[in-house]
Amino acid sequence: MDAADDTDSRSYRVVVNDEEQFSIWPVDREGPAGWTGTGKTGSRAECLRHIGEVWTDLRPLSLRRRMEQDEAAEASR
Protein backbone atom coordinates (compact mmCIF):
# COMPACT_ATOMS: atom_id res chain seq x y z
CA MET A 1 0.00 0.00 0.00
CA ASP A 2 1.29 3.48 -0.76
CA ALA A 3 0.43 7.05 0.23
CA ALA A 4 -2.10 7.30 -2.61
CA ASP A 5 -4.24 4.73 -0.80
CA ASP A 6 -4.58 7.08 2.17
CA THR A 7 -5.70 10.11 0.15
CA ASP A 8 -7.84 8.44 -2.55
CA SER A 9 -11.47 8.77 -1.44
CA ARG A 10 -13.01 7.28 -4.60
CA SER A 11 -14.92 4.01 -4.59
CA TYR A 12 -13.72 1.16 -6.76
CA ARG A 13 -15.02 -2.17 -7.97
CA VAL A 14 -13.05 -5.34 -8.57
CA VAL A 15 -13.17 -6.53 -12.17
CA VAL A 16 -11.99 -9.75 -13.79
CA ASN A 17 -11.32 -10.68 -17.41
CA ASP A 18 -11.71 -13.95 -19.34
CA GLU A 19 -8.19 -14.98 -18.33
CA GLU A 20 -9.23 -14.68 -14.65
CA GLN A 21 -6.92 -11.71 -14.10
CA PHE A 22 -8.14 -9.10 -11.61
CA SER A 23 -7.98 -5.32 -11.47
CA ILE A 24 -9.85 -2.39 -9.93
CA TRP A 25 -11.93 0.24 -11.70
CA PRO A 26 -13.63 3.40 -10.41
CA VAL A 27 -17.33 2.71 -9.75
CA ASP A 28 -18.35 6.00 -11.38
CA ARG A 29 -16.86 5.00 -14.74
CA GLU A 30 -18.14 2.53 -17.29
CA GLY A 31 -16.26 -0.73 -16.93
CA PRO A 32 -13.47 -1.54 -19.35
CA ALA A 33 -14.28 -3.68 -22.39
CA GLY A 34 -13.62 -7.35 -21.73
CA TRP A 35 -13.84 -7.05 -17.95
CA THR A 36 -16.72 -8.02 -15.66
CA GLY A 37 -17.49 -6.79 -12.17
CA THR A 38 -17.15 -9.38 -9.40
CA GLY A 39 -19.57 -7.66 -7.03
CA LYS A 40 -16.84 -6.42 -4.69
CA THR A 41 -16.70 -2.64 -4.20
CA GLY A 42 -14.96 -0.42 -1.69
CA SER A 43 -11.95 1.78 -1.20
CA ARG A 44 -8.86 1.23 -3.32
CA ALA A 45 -7.12 -0.48 -0.40
CA GLU A 46 -10.12 -2.72 0.33
CA CYS A 47 -10.40 -3.81 -3.28
CA LEU A 48 -6.68 -4.50 -3.59
CA ARG A 49 -6.74 -6.47 -0.34
CA HIS A 50 -9.65 -8.54 -1.70
CA ILE A 51 -7.74 -9.25 -4.92
CA GLY A 52 -4.75 -10.37 -2.86
CA GLU A 53 -6.99 -12.87 -1.09
CA VAL A 54 -8.79 -14.32 -4.13
CA TRP A 55 -6.19 -14.13 -6.92
CA THR A 56 -3.78 -16.74 -5.63
CA ASP A 57 -2.61 -18.11 -8.98
CA LEU A 58 -1.37 -15.28 -11.18
CA ARG A 59 -1.01 -17.43 -14.29
CA PRO A 60 -3.58 -16.63 -16.99
CA LEU A 61 -6.37 -19.20 -17.35
CA SER A 62 -5.21 -20.22 -20.84
CA LEU A 63 -1.74 -21.03 -19.50
CA ARG A 64 -3.13 -23.05 -16.59
CA ARG A 65 -5.33 -25.04 -18.97
CA ARG A 66 -2.44 -25.67 -21.35
CA MET A 67 -0.22 -26.84 -18.52
CA GLU A 68 -2.97 -29.22 -17.33
CA GLN A 69 -3.29 -30.63 -20.86
CA ASP A 70 0.46 -31.09 -21.11
CA GLU A 71 0.55 -32.86 -17.74
CA ALA A 72 -2.34 -35.14 -18.72
CA ALA A 73 -0.65 -35.99 -22.02
CA GLU A 74 2.63 -36.72 -20.24
CA ALA A 75 0.86 -38.93 -17.68
CA SER A 76 -0.84 -40.97 -20.40
CA ARG A 77 2.45 -41.88 -22.08
Phi and psi restraints in degrees (range 20) as a CNS / XPLOR table:
assign (resid 1 and name C) (resid 2 and name N)
       (resid 2 and name CA) (resid 2 and name C) 1.0 -122.2 20.0 2
assign (resid 2 and name N) (resid 2 and name CA)
       (resid 2 and name C) (resid 3 and name N) 1.0 -178.8 20.0 2
assign (resid 2 and name C) (resid 3 and name N)
       (resid 3 and name CA) (resid 3 and name C) 1.0 -61.3 20.0 2
assign (resid 3 and name N) (resid 3 and name CA)
       (resid 3 and name C) (resid 4 and name N) 1.0 -28.8 20.0 2
assign (resid 3 and name C) (resid 4 and name N)
       (resid 4 and name CA) (resid 4 and name C) 1.0 -61.5 20.0 2
assign (resid 4 and name N) (resid 4 and name CA)
       (resid 4 and name C) (resid 5 and name N) 1.0 -31.5 20.0 2
assign (resid 4 and name C) (resid 5 and name N)
       (resid 5 and name CA) (resid 5 and name C) 1.0 -63.1 20.0 2
assign (resid 5 and name N) (resid 5 and name CA)
       (resid 5 and name C) (resid 6 and name N) 1.0 -33.6 20.0 2
assign (resid 5 and name C) (resid 6 and name N)
       (resid 6 and name CA) (resid 6 and name C) 1.0 -76.1 20.0 2
assign (resid 6 and name N) (resid 6 and name CA)
       (resid 6 and name C) (resid 7 and name N) 1.0 -26.7 20.0 2
assign (resid 6 and name C) (resid 7 and name N)
       (resid 7 and name CA) (resid 7 and name C) 1.0 -105.0 20.0 2
assign (resid 7 and name N) (resid 7 and name CA)
       (resid 7 and name C) (resid 8 and name N) 1.0 -10.8 20.0 2
assign (resid 7 and name C) (resid 8 and name N)
       (resid 8 and name CA) (resid 8 and name C) 1.0 -82.9 20.0 2
assign (resid 8 and name N) (resid 8 and name CA)
       (resid 8 and name C) (resid 9 and name N) 1.0 111.5 20.0 2
assign (resid 8 and name C) (resid 9 and name N)
       (resid 9 and name CA) (resid 9 and name C) 1.0 -99.5 20.0 2
assign (resid 9 and name N) (resid 9 and name CA)
       (resid 9 and name C) (resid 10 and name N) 1.0 4.4 20.0 2
assign (resid 9 and name C) (resid 10 and name N)
       (resid 10 and name CA) (resid 10 and name C) 1.0 -71.3 20.0 2
assign (resid 10 and name N) (resid 10 and name CA)
       (resid 10 and name C) (resid 11 and name N) 1.0 158.7 20.0 2
assign (resid 10 and name C) (resid 11 and name N)
       (resid 11 and name CA) (resid 11 and name C) 1.0 -98.6 20.0 2
assign (resid 11 and name N) (resid 11 and name CA)
       (resid 11 and name C) (resid 12 and name N) 1.0 144.1 20.0 2
assign (resid 11 and name C) (resid 12 and name N)
       (resid 12 and name CA) (resid 12 and name C) 1.0 -125.4 20.0 2
assign (resid 12 and name N) (resid 12 and name CA)
       (resid 12 and name C) (resid 13 and name N) 1.0 163.8 20.0 2
assign (resid 12 and name C) (resid 13 and name N)
       (resid 13 and name CA) (resid 13 and name C) 1.0 -126.7 20.0 2
assign (resid 13 and name N) (resid 13 and name CA)
       (resid 13 and name C) (resid 14 and name N) 1.0 149.9 20.0 2
assign (resid 13 and name C) (resid 14 and name N)
       (resid 14 and name CA) (resid 14 and name C) 1.0 -85.9 20.0 2
assign (resid 14 and name N) (resid 14 and name CA)
       (resid 14 and name C) (resid 15 and name N) 1.0 132.3 20.0 2
assign (resid 14 and name C) (resid 15 and name N)
       (resid 15 and name CA) (resid 15 and name C) 1.0 -123.6 20.0 2
assign (resid 15 and name N) (resid 15 and name CA)
       (resid 15 and name C) (resid 16 and name N) 1.0 155.8 20.0 2
assign (resid 15 and name C) (resid 16 and name N)
       (resid 16 and name CA) (resid 16 and name C) 1.0 -137.6 20.0 2
assign (resid 16 and name N) (resid 16 and name CA)
       (resid 16 and name C) (resid 17 and name N) 1.0 147.4 20.0 2
assign (resid 16 and name C) (resid 17 and name N)
       (resid 17 and name CA) (resid 17 and name C) 1.0 -106.5 20.0 2
assign (resid 17 and name N) (resid 17 and name CA)
       (resid 17 and name C) (resid 18 and name N) 1.0 -177.6 20.0 2
assign (resid 17 and name C) (resid 18 and name N)
       (resid 18 and name CA) (resid 18 and name C) 1.0 -66.3 20.0 2
assign (resid 18 and name N) (resid 18 and name CA)
       (resid 18 and name C) (resid 19 and name N) 1.0 -17.5 20.0 2
assign (resid 18 and name C) (resid 19 and name N)
       (resid 19 and name CA) (resid 19 and name C) 1.0 -92.0 20.0 2
assign (resid 19 and name N) (resid 19 and name CA)
       (resid 19 and name C) (resid 20 and name N) 1.0 8.4 20.0 2
assign (resid 19 and name C) (resid 20 and name N)
       (resid 20 and name CA) (resid 20 and name C) 1.0 60.2 20.0 2
assign (resid 20 and name N) (resid 20 and name CA)
       (resid 20 and name C) (resid 21 and name N) 1.0 38.5 20.0 2
assign (resid 20 and name C) (resid 21 and name N)
       (resid 21 and name CA) (resid 21 and name C) 1.0 -101.0 20.0 2
assign (resid 21 and name N) (resid 21 and name CA)
       (resid 21 and name C) (resid 22 and name N) 1.0 140.5 20.0 2
assign (resid 21 and name C) (resid 22 and name N)
       (resid 22 and name CA) (resid 22 and name C) 1.0 -108.7 20.0 2
assign (resid 22 and name N) (resid 22 and name CA)
       (resid 22 and name C) (resid 23 and name N) 1.0 154.2 20.0 2
assign (resid 22 and name C) (resid 23 and name N)
       (resid 23 and name CA) (resid 23 and name C) 1.0 -156.2 20.0 2
assign (resid 23 and name N) (resid 23 and name CA)
       (resid 23 and name C) (resid 24 and name N) 1.0 178.4 20.0 2
assign (resid 23 and name C) (resid 24 and name N)
       (resid 24 and name CA) (resid 24 and name C) 1.0 -120.1 20.0 2
assign (resid 24 and name N) (resid 24 and name CA)
       (resid 24 and name C) (resid 25 and name N) 1.0 154.4 20.0 2
assign (resid 24 and name C) (resid 25 and name N)
       (resid 25 and name CA) (resid 25 and name C) 1.0 -146.4 20.0 2
assign (resid 25 and name N) (resid 25 and name CA)
       (resid 25 and name C) (resid 26 and name N) 1.0 138.4 20.0 2
assign (resid 25 and name C) (resid 26 and name N)
       (resid 26 and name CA) (resid 26 and name C) 1.0 -58.2 20.0 2
assign (resid 26 and name N) (resid 26 and name CA)
       (resid 26 and name C) (resid 27 and name N) 1.0 135.3 20.0 2
assign (resid 26 and name C) (resid 27 and name N)
       (resid 27 and name CA) (resid 27 and name C) 1.0 -67.5 20.0 2
assign (resid 27 and name N) (resid 27 and name CA)
       (resid 27 and name C) (resid 28 and name N) 1.0 -22.4 20.0 2
assign (resid 27 and name C) (resid 28 and name N)
       (resid 28 and name CA) (resid 28 and name C) 1.0 -87.2 20.0 2
assign (resid 28 and name N) (resid 28 and name CA)
       (resid 28 and name C) (resid 29 and name N) 1.0 7.0 20.0 2
assign (resid 28 and name C) (resid 29 and name N)
       (resid 29 and name CA) (resid 29 and name C) 1.0 -118.2 20.0 2
assign (resid 29 and name N) (resid 29 and name CA)
       (resid 29 and name C) (resid 30 and name N) 1.0 148.6 20.0 2
assign (resid 29 and name C) (resid 30 and name N)
       (resid 30 and name CA) (resid 30 and name C) 1.0 -61.3 20.0 2
assign (resid 30 and name N) (resid 30 and name CA)
       (resid 30 and name C) (resid 31 and name N) 1.0 137.9 20.0 2
assign (resid 30 and name C) (resid 31 and name N)
       (resid 31 and name CA) (resid 31 and name C) 1.0 -62.3 20.0 2
assign (resid 31 and name N) (resid 31 and name CA)
       (resid 31 and name C) (resid 32 and name N) 1.0 153.6 20.0 2
assign (resid 31 and name C) (resid 32 and name N)
       (resid 32 and name CA) (resid 32 and name C) 1.0 -69.9 20.0 2
assign (resid 32 and name N) (resid 32 and name CA)
       (resid 32 and name C) (resid 33 and name N) 1.0 147.7 20.0 2
assign (resid 32 and name C) (resid 33 and name N)
       (resid 33 and name CA) (resid 33 and name C) 1.0 -59.5 20.0 2
assign (resid 33 and name N) (resid 33 and name CA)
       (resid 33 and name C) (resid 34 and name N) 1.0 135.1 20.0 2
assign (resid 33 and name C) (resid 34 and name N)
       (resid 34 and name CA) (resid 34 and name C) 1.0 87.3 20.0 2
assign (resid 34 and name N) (resid 34 and name CA)
       (resid 34 and name C) (resid 35 and name N) 1.0 1.0 20.0 2
assign (resid 34 and name C) (resid 35 and name N)
       (resid 35 and name CA) (resid 35 and name C) 1.0 -120.7 20.0 2
assign (resid 35 and name N) (resid 35 and name CA)
       (resid 35 and name C) (resid 36 and name N) 1.0 146.4 20.0 2
assign (resid 35 and name C) (resid 36 and name N)
       (resid 36 and name CA) (resid 36 and name C) 1.0 -124.7 20.0 2
assign (resid 36 and name N) (resid 36 and name CA)
       (resid 36 and name C) (resid 37 and name N) 1.0 138.8 20.0 2
assign (resid 36 and name C) (resid 37 and name N)
       (resid 37 and name CA) (resid 37 and name C) 1.0 -66.7 20.0 2
assign (resid 37 and name N) (resid 37 and name CA)
       (resid 37 and name C) (resid 38 and name N) 1.0 145.1 20.0 2
assign (resid 37 and name C) (resid 38 and name N)
       (resid 38 and name CA) (resid 38 and name C) 1.0 -96.1 20.0 2
assign (resid 38 and name N) (resid 38 and name CA)
       (resid 38 and name C) (resid 39 and name N) 1.0 -10.7 20.0 2
assign (resid 38 and name C) (resid 39 and name N)
       (resid 39 and name CA) (resid 39 and name C) 1.0 101.1 20.0 2
assign (resid 39 and name N) (resid 39 and name CA)
       (resid 39 and name C) (resid 40 and name N) 1.0 -12.6 20.0 2
assign (resid 39 and name C) (resid 40 and name N)
       (resid 40 and name CA) (resid 40 and name C) 1.0 -88.0 20.0 2
assign (resid 40 and name N) (resid 40 and name CA)
       (resid 40 and name C) (resid 41 and name N) 1.0 125.8 20.0 2
assign (resid 40 and name C) (resid 41 and name N)
       (resid 41 and name CA) (resid 41 and name C) 1.0 -132.0 20.0 2
assign (resid 41 and name N) (resid 41 and name CA)
       (resid 41 and name C) (resid 42 and name N) 1.0 161.0 20.0 2
assign (resid 41 and name C) (resid 42 and name N)
       (resid 42 and name CA) (resid 42 and name C) 1.0 159.8 20.0 2
assign (resid 42 and name N) (resid 42 and name CA)
       (resid 42 and name C) (resid 43 and name N) 1.0 -162.6 20.0 2
assign (resid 42 and name C) (resid 43 and name N)
       (resid 43 and name CA) (resid 43 and name C) 1.0 -69.1 20.0 2
assign (resid 43 and name N) (resid 43 and name CA)
       (resid 43 and name C) (resid 44 and name N) 1.0 166.8 20.0 2
assign (resid 43 and name C) (resid 44 and name N)
       (resid 44 and name CA) (resid 44 and name C) 1.0 -56.5 20.0 2
assign (resid 44 and name N) (resid 44 and name CA)
       (resid 44 and name C) (resid 45 and name N) 1.0 -47.1 20.0 2
assign (resid 44 and name C) (resid 45 and name N)
       (resid 45 and name CA) (resid 45 and name C) 1.0 -63.3 20.0 2
assign (resid 45 and name N) (resid 45 and name CA)
       (resid 45 and name C) (resid 46 and name N) 1.0 -41.9 20.0 2
assign (resid 45 and name C) (resid 46 and name N)
       (resid 46 and name CA) (resid 46 and name C) 1.0 -63.1 20.0 2
assign (resid 46 and name N) (resid 46 and name CA)
       (resid 46 and name C) (resid 47 and name N) 1.0 -43.7 20.0 2
assign (resid 46 and name C) (resid 47 and name N)
       (resid 47 and name CA) (resid 47 and name C) 1.0 -65.8 20.0 2
assign (resid 47 and name N) (resid 47 and name CA)
       (resid 47 and name C) (resid 48 and name N) 1.0 -42.9 20.0 2
assign (resid 47 and name C) (resid 48 and name N)
       (resid 48 and name CA) (resid 48 and name C) 1.0 -65.6 20.0 2
assign (resid 48 and name N) (resid 48 and name CA)
       (resid 48 and name C) (resid 49 and name N) 1.0 -36.6 20.0 2
assign (resid 48 and name C) (resid 49 and name N)
       (resid 49 and name CA) (resid 49 and name C) 1.0 -63.7 20.0 2
assign (resid 49 and name N) (resid 49 and name CA)
       (resid 49 and name C) (resid 50 and name N) 1.0 -43.4 20.0 2
assign (resid 49 and name C) (resid 50 and name N)
       (resid 50 and name CA) (resid 50 and name C) 1.0 -59.9 20.0 2
assign (resid 50 and name N) (resid 50 and name CA)
       (resid 50 and name C) (resid 51 and name N) 1.0 -45.5 20.0 2
assign (resid 50 and name C) (resid 51 and name N)
       (resid 51 and name CA) (resid 51 and name C) 1.0 -59.6 20.0 2
assign (resid 51 and name N) (resid 51 and name CA)
       (resid 51 and name C) (resid 52 and name N) 1.0 -41.7 20.0 2
assign (resid 51 and name C) (resid 52 and name N)
       (resid 52 and name CA) (resid 52 and name C) 1.0 -60.9 20.0 2
assign (resid 52 and name N) (resid 52 and name CA)
       (resid 52 and name C) (resid 53 and name N) 1.0 -28.5 20.0 2
assign (resid 52 and name C) (resid 53 and name N)
       (resid 53 and name CA) (resid 53 and name C) 1.0 -82.3 20.0 2
assign (resid 53 and name N) (resid 53 and name CA)
       (resid 53 and name C) (resid 54 and name N) 1.0 -36.5 20.0 2
assign (resid 53 and name C) (resid 54 and name N)
       (resid 54 and name CA) (resid 54 and name C) 1.0 -98.0 20.0 2
assign (resid 54 and name N) (resid 54 and name CA)
       (resid 54 and name C) (resid 55 and name N) 1.0 -24.0 20.0 2
assign (resid 54 and name C) (resid 55 and name N)
       (resid 55 and name CA) (resid 55 and name C) 1.0 -98.6 20.0 2
assign (resid 55 and name N) (resid 55 and name CA)
       (resid 55 and name C) (resid 56 and name N) 1.0 79.4 20.0 2
assign (resid 55 and name C) (resid 56 and name N)
       (resid 56 and name CA) (resid 56 and name C) 1.0 -91.7 20.0 2
assign (resid 56 and name N) (resid 56 and name CA)
       (resid 56 and name C) (resid 57 and name N) 1.0 -18.7 20.0 2
assign (resid 56 and name C) (resid 57 and name N)
       (resid 57 and name CA) (resid 57 and name C) 1.0 -119.0 20.0 2
assign (resid 57 and name N) (resid 57 and name CA)
       (resid 57 and name C) (resid 58 and name N) 1.0 105.2 20.0 2
assign (resid 57 and name C) (resid 58 and name N)
       (resid 58 and name CA) (resid 58 and name C) 1.0 -78.0 20.0 2
assign (resid 58 and name N) (resid 58 and name CA)
       (resid 58 and name C) (resid 59 and name N) 1.0 -4.9 20.0 2
assign (resid 58 and name C) (resid 59 and name N)
       (resid 59 and name CA) (resid 59 and name C) 1.0 -69.8 20.0 2
assign (resid 59 and name N) (resid 59 and name CA)
       (resid 59 and name C) (resid 60 and name N) 1.0 138.9 20.0 2
assign (resid 59 and name C) (resid 60 and name N)
       (resid 60 and name CA) (resid 60 and name C) 1.0 -59.9 20.0 2
assign (resid 60 and name N) (resid 60 and name CA)
       (resid 60 and name C) (resid 61 and name N) 1.0 150.6 20.0 2
assign (resid 60 and name C) (resid 61 and name N)
       (resid 61 and name CA) (resid 61 and name C) 1.0 -55.4 20.0 2
assign (resid 61 and name N) (resid 61 and name CA)
       (resid 61 and name C) (resid 62 and name N) 1.0 -42.5 20.0 2
assign (resid 61 and name C) (resid 62 and name N)
       (resid 62 and name CA) (resid 62 and name C) 1.0 -61.3 20.0 2
assign (resid 62 and name N) (resid 62 and name CA)
       (resid 62 and name C) (resid 63 and name N) 1.0 -37.0 20.0 2
assign (resid 62 and name C) (resid 63 and name N)
       (resid 63 and name CA) (resid 63 and name C) 1.0 -68.9 20.0 2
assign (resid 63 and name N) (resid 63 and name CA)
       (resid 63 and name C) (resid 64 and name N) 1.0 -43.5 20.0 2
assign (resid 63 and name C) (resid 64 and name N)
       (resid 64 and name CA) (resid 64 and name C) 1.0 -60.7 20.0 2
assign (resid 64 and name N) (resid 64 and name CA)
       (resid 64 and name C) (resid 65 and name N) 1.0 -43.3 20.0 2
assign (resid 64 and name C) (resid 65 and name N)
       (resid 65 and name CA) (resid 65 and name C) 1.0 -63.0 20.0 2
assign (resid 65 and name N) (resid 65 and name CA)
       (resid 65 and name C) (resid 66 and name N) 1.0 -43.2 20.0 2
assign (resid 65 and name C) (resid 66 and name N)
       (resid 66 and name CA) (resid 66 and name C) 1.0 -63.2 20.0 2
assign (resid 66 and name N) (resid 66 and name CA)
       (resid 66 and name C) (resid 67 and name N) 1.0 -41.8 20.0 2
assign (resid 66 and name C) (resid 67 and name N)
       (resid 67 and name CA) (resid 67 and name C) 1.0 -64.8 20.0 2
assign (resid 67 and name N) (resid 67 and name CA)
       (resid 67 and name C) (resid 68 and name N) 1.0 -38.0 20.0 2
assign (resid 67 and name C) (resid 68 and name N)
       (resid 68 and name CA) (resid 68 and name C) 1.0 -64.0 20.0 2
assign (resid 68 and name N) (resid 68 and name CA)
       (resid 68 and name C) (resid 69 and name N) 1.0 -41.7 20.0 2
assign (resid 68 and name C) (resid 69 and name N)
       (resid 69 and name CA) (resid 69 and name C) 1.0 -63.7 20.0 2
assign (resid 69 and name N) (resid 69 and name CA)
       (resid 69 and name C) (resid 70 and name N) 1.0 -43.1 20.0 2
assign (resid 69 and name C) (resid 70 and name N)
       (resid 70 and name CA) (resid 70 and name C) 1.0 -63.0 20.0 2
assign (resid 70 and name N) (resid 70 and name CA)
       (resid 70 and name C) (resid 71 and name N) 1.0 -40.7 20.0 2
assign (resid 70 and name C) (resid 71 and name N)
       (resid 71 and name CA) (resid 71 and name C) 1.0 -65.6 20.0 2
assign (resid 71 and name N) (resid 71 and name CA)
       (resid 71 and name C) (resid 72 and name N) 1.0 -41.0 20.0 2
assign (resid 71 and name C) (resid 72 and name N)
       (resid 72 and name CA) (resid 72 and name C) 1.0 -65.3 20.0 2
assign (resid 72 and name N) (resid 72 and name CA)
       (resid 72 and name C) (resid 73 and name N) 1.0 -40.9 20.0 2
assign (resid 72 and name C) (resid 73 and name N)
       (resid 73 and name CA) (resid 73 and name C) 1.0 -65.2 20.0 2
assign (resid 73 and name N) (resid 73 and name CA)
       (resid 73 and name C) (resid 74 and name N) 1.0 -41.3 20.0 2
assign (resid 73 and name C) (resid 74 and name N)
       (resid 74 and name CA) (resid 74 and name C) 1.0 -65.3 20.0 2
assign (resid 74 and name N) (resid 74 and name CA)
       (resid 74 and name C) (resid 75 and name N) 1.0 -39.3 20.0 2
assign (resid 74 and name C) (resid 75 and name N)
       (resid 75 and name CA) (resid 75 and name C) 1.0 -68.8 20.0 2
assign (resid 75 and name N) (resid 75 and name CA)
       (resid 75 and name C) (resid 76 and name N) 1.0 -28.2 20.0 2
assign (resid 75 and name C) (resid 76 and name N)
       (resid 76 and name CA) (resid 76 and name C) 1.0 -84.7 20.0 2
assign (resid 76 and name N) (resid 76 and name CA)
       (resid 76 and name C) (resid 77 and name N) 1.0 -3.3 20.0 2
